[in-house]
Amino acid sequence: MRQLMKYKLVTHNEDATRRLGRLLGEAVPPGTFVALFGEMGAGKTHLVQGVAAGLGIAAAVTSPTFTLVNEYGGGRLPLVHMDLFRLASEDDIVERGIEEYLTVEAVALVEWPEVMGCYMPEPRLEIRLERCLDEGQEDWRTIEIAAIGGADEKWLEEALERYADIGV
């Protein structure tokens, strides 16, 4: 596994996390796999909602915790949103046919990807979200983005530059 670049950002509310996702969605190329790491409440689904908006998907995006996979169309590219929290092993990935959702046309965003083990594709982006609290109990997020295994960074760099330019 070869890591190319790593970026670290901070978002101060759900809207900023969605805005970051929107900018990623506007630029993401087809076939991109994004592994989303973070505890419950870290903002993974808010980021996915933003990516969907950036892709031009009008449907309401919700967490697929109980369905495992939600597919969305109607945008620039199809979006596959997975939540693998309820799966226990790589065997579950095979039994449920999860790898069949990873297509060259779609953008796949996967919450709790650790269970995929050897089925996690390369190249990919890994996005780690961490919820933090300051002394006044205001919460914010640190977000680390890493391009892994030869993932194309040019689109990512451009999206992150636009994020920085809007002064969030």
N, C-alpha and C positions, 0 to 999 in steps of 0.2 A: 504494500500500500504506500503510494507516494503522495505526500501532501505538497501542493504547490504554493498556495498563498493562504494566509489567514487574516481575517479582518475582525475587528472588535468594535461594536457599536453599543450605544445606550439608547433605550426608548423610555420615555417618562410616563406614558399612558397607553391604553389600548389603541387609541387612534393613531399614535405614532408607530406602533407595531404593525397595524394594518397598512399604514402609508408605506412603510418599508416593504411589506409584502406586495403592495400594488406596484411599486417600482420594479421589484424583481419580476413580477408577472408580466409587466409590459415588455421586458427584455428577454425573458427565459426562452431558450431554443427548444424545439421538439425533442422528446426523448430524455429530458433531464430527470434524474432521480435525486430527490432531496430527502435526506434522513434528518428528521427533527427530534432532537434530544431535549429533555427537560421534564421536570417534575410536573404533576398536575397543577394547573393554575399558572404555569410559566408563560403562557401566551402562544402556544403552538397553533391552536385553532384560529386565533386572531390573525396570525401571520398567514395562514392558509386562506382565510377570508380575503385578505389583501391581495394575495397572489391571484385568486379567482377574479377579483375586480380588475386587476391589471390585465388579465387574459380576456376581459370583456364578457365574463360569465355573469348573467343577471340573476341566476338562482340563488336562494339563500343557502349559504354553506354552513353546515352543522357538523359537529364531531361524530364520526362513525363508530363510536365506542361500542355500540351494541350490534351494528350491522357489519363491522370490520372495514367495509369499503363503500365509499360513496363516489359515484362517477358523475361528472358534470360536463356538459357540452354547450354548444351555442356561442363559444368564444373563439378567439384566434387559434387556440389549441384545446384539445380535451384535457380535463384535469381528473386525476385519480387521487383521492384522499383516503389514506388508510390509517386505522388506529389498531395497532397490534397488541395493545395492553392485555387483552384477554387470552392471547396465545401463550403457550408454555414452552414450545420448542421448535426447532427447525422442521421437525416432522409435521407440525401443525401447518407450517407454510406450504409444504407439499400437499398435504391432505386437503387443504382449502383452496388450492390452485392460485395462491397469491401471486406467484411469479408470472402467471398468464396476464395479469393486469399491467405488467411493465412492457409497454410497447414503444416503438420508435416514434410514434406520433404524439403520444400523451406526455404530459408533465405529471410525475408521480411524487406526491408529498406523503411521507410515511412517519407517523407518530409512533414512538416506542419501537424503533427499528432494530434494537439489540437482538430481538428474538430471531431475526432473519439469519444471523450467523453467516455462513458461507453463501447464502442466497442474496446477500446485499450486493448489488452490482457496483462495478467500477466502469467508467468514472462516475463520480457523484459529488454532490455538495453535502456537507454536514453542517447543520445549523444547531447550535446549542444555545438554549434560552434559559436564563436563570432569573428568577424573581428575587428582588432584593427589597429590603425595607430600610428606610432611613430612621433617624432618631424620632422624627415626628410621625412615624408609622405610615408615611407615604411610600407607595411601592413604585418600583421602576424595574426595568429589565436590562441585563447585559446580554448581548447577542454576539456570539462568535460564529463566523462563517468560514469554513475551510473547503477549498477545492481539493478533491482527493482523486488520485489515480489518473491524472491527465485530463481532468474536467476543464472545459473551455472557460477561461477566466475573463476574456475581453468583455462579454456582455455583463458579467457580474461587476467588474470594475466600473463600467459605465453607469450601471444602475446605482451603485453605491456612491459614485460621485454626484449623481443627481440627488440622492438622499441627503448628502452633506450640503449641497447647494441650497436646499429648501430650508435650511436652518432649524432642524428639529432639535 
